[in-house]
Amino acid sequence: MLTKAQLEEYHDVGAIVVADVLSMDEVQRLRRVTDEFVERARGVTTHNDIYDLEDSHTPDNPRVRRIKLTHKQHPQYGNLVRHPKIMAVLRDLWGPDIRFDTAKLNMKSAGFGAPVEWHQDWAFYPHTNDNLAAVGVMFDDMELANGPLMIVPGSHRGPIFDHHVDGIFCGAMDPANRDCDYTGAIPLTGKAGSITVHHVRAVHGSAPNVSDMDRRLLLFQFRAADAWPLLGFPAGIEAFKELMVCGQHREPRLESAPVRLPLPPAKLQGSLYENQKGMKSRYFAQPLPARQPEAVK
């Protein structure tokens, strides 16, 4: 599925875009299901087990920024967990044995979609090794103006930065620490039906959607079968085994990797967006950098 150049890019940059993974018929079905979920958010007044809402949401003007546990909400979403082309990409990266974790649909509606501050996924769920990645399925064309995912290239080979404020986890890096050169971040742009794959340790974030185009990205978390979570199995070991989507269950493989635990937990729970409200300063509250880096396509 992946070319030699794509494999090298993933290992060098920490992320790739793979075009034409989904057909336009598949994308259109996913869009219709998503529109139905947004319509059903009318009457919802606060976050719940399905919806994470924009701060500007009202029942008359539904503004959804995330659909939680998306794979459990509708078969059209759930079917993608074992999509053969996605599985082929992950086998190229890690080999035959793949385990699923969870999914969420991050939505940046035209003109008001919320940003996501710089962070590393590894800070939320460290494992026994770092063969983990998030796969993002593009429901819409991703361009610079509508807030695409951005990756700091090579950051997946570096340290795990502090994601705490006053000792409390907040799910984001403090821009005042100047941990990375964020102006060098690479936007992951592409056409609807493409996927992004980013390494679990890669520093990434996304700006607000300032365009007239929606930006909906369905994110799946996957891991090699021998990567086991350091924080344990809240649902039990048998449920963990049932998350296998390709190949066979493996015992844990322990590799050297930097770790910071997400403890004490964030004061605001429910989503990354709520966790990040614990920040004292924000990068995306500031003007965007003047330099526009070349996109990864």
VENNOR-V233561 format. One record per residue. PHI is phi in radians with two decimals (none if undefined). OMEGA is omega in whole degrees, -180 to 180 (none if undefined). D_LAST is the distance of its C-alpha to the last C-alpha in Angstrom with 2 decimals. Layout:
((PHI:OMEGA:D_LAST) (PHI:OMEGA:D_LAST))
This chain:
((none:-179:15.86) (-1.72:175:13.72) (-1.39:176:13.82) (-1.03:180:15.53) (-1.13:179:12.57) (-1.19:177:10.63) (-1.08:179:13.99) (-1.13:179:14.50) (-1.12:179:11.30) (-1.07:-178:12.42) (-1.25:-180:15.88) (-1.48:-175:15.15) (-1.51:-174:12.76) (1.77:-179:13.83) (-2.88:174:10.66) (-2.51:168:7.76) (-2.01:178:5.63) (-2.02:-175:7.64) (-1.44:169:7.82) (1.01:176:11.41) (-1.39:175:13.24) (-1.83:174:15.60) (-1.35:178:17.39) (-1.17:174:18.01) (-1.11:177:21.57) (-1.10:-180:20.57) (-1.09:-179:18.49) (-1.11:178:21.49) (-1.11:179:23.90) (-1.15:177:22.08) (-1.10:-179:22.04) (-1.10:178:25.75) (-1.06:-179:26.67) (-1.14:177:24.94) (-1.04:178:26.76) (-1.15:178:29.95) (-1.12:179:29.49) (-1.10:179:29.06) (-1.09:179:32.14) (-1.24:176:34.11) (-1.28:173:33.42) (-1.09:-177:36.07) (1.63:176:39.13) (-1.40:-174:37.28) (-1.85:-179:38.43) (-2.68:178:36.82) (-0.99:175:34.30) (-2.51:-176:35.26) (-1.25:180:34.18) (-1.88:-169:31.62) (-1.89:162:30.50) (-1.96:-168:29.35) (-1.85:170:30.04) (-1.06:178:29.03) (-1.06:-179:31.94) (-1.58:180:32.45) (-1.14:168:32.86) (-2.36:178:36.12) (-1.03:180:37.49) (-1.43:-179:37.63) (-2.30:-172:34.10) (-1.14:179:32.05) (-2.27:-176:29.05) (-1.79:177:27.35) (-1.84:176:24.78) (-2.70:165:24.73) (-1.82:-172:26.13) (-1.45:176:27.43) (0.74:-168:27.72) (-1.01:-178:25.78) (-1.09:179:26.41) (-1.65:-171:30.11) (-1.56:-178:30.07) (-2.82:180:29.29) (-1.03:179:28.89) (-1.07:174:25.74) (-1.30:-175:24.07) (-1.07:-179:26.09) (-1.11:-178:25.26) (-1.27:-178:21.62) (-1.01:180:22.98) (-1.99:180:23.75) (-0.99:-173:21.15) (-1.05:-180:21.32) (-1.28:176:17.63) (-1.17:177:17.03) (-1.05:-180:20.15) (-1.11:177:19.01) (-1.08:-177:15.92) (-1.20:176:18.34) (-1.10:177:21.00) (-1.09:-178:18.85) (-1.43:-168:18.48) (-2.18:-173:22.07) (1.79:-166:24.29) (-1.39:-169:26.14) (-1.88:-171:27.43) (-2.17:177:25.29) (-2.10:176:26.65) (-1.42:173:25.40) (-2.14:-178:26.18) (-2.77:-178:25.51) (-2.61:174:23.22) (-2.71:178:22.83) (-1.86:177:21.17) (-1.58:-174:20.16) (-2.06:173:20.61) (-2.05:-178:20.04) (-1.26:-177:22.07) (-0.95:172:21.88) (1.54:-177:23.72) (-2.56:-177:24.76) (-1.02:-173:22.28) (-1.25:175:23.23) (-1.34:169:21.25) (-2.14:-177:20.97) (-1.26:-176:22.30) (-1.06:-180:21.03) (-2.83:173:22.01) (-2.13:-180:21.63) (-1.06:180:22.11) (-1.01:179:24.43) (-1.16:-179:26.82) (-1.55:-174:27.46) (-2.58:177:28.01) (-1.11:-178:28.60) (-2.20:-180:29.35) (-1.24:169:31.25) (-2.59:-171:28.10) (-1.82:172:24.48) (-1.43:178:22.86) (-2.33:178:21.45) (-2.73:171:18.07) (-1.82:177:16.95) (-1.87:180:14.93) (-1.85:179:13.63) (-1.75:-177:13.85) (-1.42:173:12.50) (-1.49:-177:15.58) (-2.30:171:14.28) (-1.06:179:11.42) (-1.83:178:9.95) (-2.25:-178:10.33) (-1.00:-173:11.95) (-1.27:-175:15.32) (-1.79:168:15.48) (1.30:180:15.02) (-1.22:171:11.74) (-1.06:179:12.08) (-2.19:-175:12.13) (-2.09:171:12.83) (-1.44:-171:15.32) (-1.08:178:14.21) (1.42:-177:17.03) (-1.18:179:19.00) (-1.21:178:19.23) (-1.73:-176:21.66) (-1.81:-177:23.83) (-1.27:168:26.48) (-1.68:-174:26.59) (-1.45:-178:27.36) (-1.21:178:30.10) (-2.03:-177:29.25) (-2.11:170:32.86) (-2.23:-178:35.00) (0.92:177:38.68) (1.44:-179:38.28) (-1.90:180:36.82) (-1.05:178:33.34) (-2.29:174:31.13) (1.27:-180:27.66) (-2.76:177:26.14) (-1.61:179:26.37) (-1.35:-178:28.69) (-1.08:179:26.93) (-1.17:179:30.34) (-1.34:-180:30.15) (0.90:-179:27.31) (-1.12:-176:26.03) (-2.39:171:22.62) (-1.53:-176:21.19) (-1.15:-180:19.23) (-1.18:178:18.46) (-1.61:-179:16.16) (-1.10:-178:13.97) (-1.84:177:10.17) (-1.35:179:8.82) (-1.67:-176:6.58) (-1.82:179:5.68) (3.00:-179:5.64) (-1.55:175:8.87) (-0.93:-175:11.96) (1.72:174:12.60) (-1.38:173:9.35) (-2.21:168:10.13) (-1.85:172:9.43) (-2.34:177:11.84) (-2.23:-177:13.40) (-1.14:-175:16.58) (-1.09:-179:19.77) (-1.70:-178:20.69) (-1.22:174:17.53) (-1.29:-178:18.43) (-2.62:178:16.44) (-2.96:178:17.30) (-2.75:-178:16.42) (-1.39:175:18.17) (-1.10:174:20.31) (-1.48:-178:19.22) (-1.86:-176:20.82) (-1.82:174:19.63) (-1.74:-180:21.34) (-2.03:173:18.55) (-1.18:176:18.78) (-2.46:-178:16.18) (-1.95:-176:17.20) (-2.27:178:15.62) (-1.53:-174:17.80) (-1.84:175:17.84) (-1.93:175:19.61) (-1.74:179:21.09) (-2.18:178:21.76) (-2.66:171:23.65) (-1.09:-174:25.18) (-1.09:-180:28.68) (-1.65:173:30.39) (-1.68:-177:28.83) (-1.97:-176:31.52) (-1.22:-180:31.55) (-1.22:-179:33.85) (-1.54:174:35.02) (1.60:-172:36.41) (-2.20:-178:36.33) (-0.98:-179:37.45) (-1.61:179:37.77) (1.73:-175:39.44) (-1.17:-180:38.64) (-1.17:176:39.10) (-1.14:177:36.47) (-1.08:179:34.12) (-1.11:-178:34.83) (-1.23:179:34.15) (-1.41:176:30.49) (-1.09:180:29.80) (-2.08:-178:27.33) (-2.79:178:27.11) (1.34:-174:29.67) (-2.29:178:32.52) (-1.02:179:33.52) (-2.22:172:33.71) (-1.27:-174:35.81) (-1.17:173:34.17) (-1.97:-177:32.85) (-1.71:178:33.40) (-2.16:178:31.25) (-1.26:177:31.52) (-2.72:179:29.06) (-1.17:-176:29.76) (-2.39:164:30.81) (-2.23:-178:31.80) (-1.44:-180:33.18) (-1.41:-176:32.50) (-2.34:-13:36.23) (-1.00:-174:38.22) (-1.13:179:36.06) (-1.00:-179:34.66) (-1.18:179:37.35) (-1.85:-177:35.35) (-1.84:176:34.12) (2.01:179:32.30) (-3.00:173:28.64) (-0.99:-179:26.36) (-1.04:179:26.92) (-1.24:176:30.65) (-0.94:-173:30.48) (-1.28:174:28.75) (-1.20:176:31.62) (-1.40:-180:33.58) (-1.23:175:31.75) (-1.68:177:33.87) (-2.41:-175:31.20) (-2.23:176:27.67) (-1.35:-173:24.71) (-1.45:168:23.35) (-1.43:-180:26.88) (-1.65:175:26.55) (-1.02:178:24.90) (-1.16:179:21.19) (-1.00:-178:20.59) (-1.21:-177:20.94) (-1.33:177:18.21) (-1.83:-177:14.72) (-1.24:178:12.35) (-1.16:-177:9.29) (-1.40:170:6.15) (-1.55:-179:3.81) (-2.25:none:0.00))
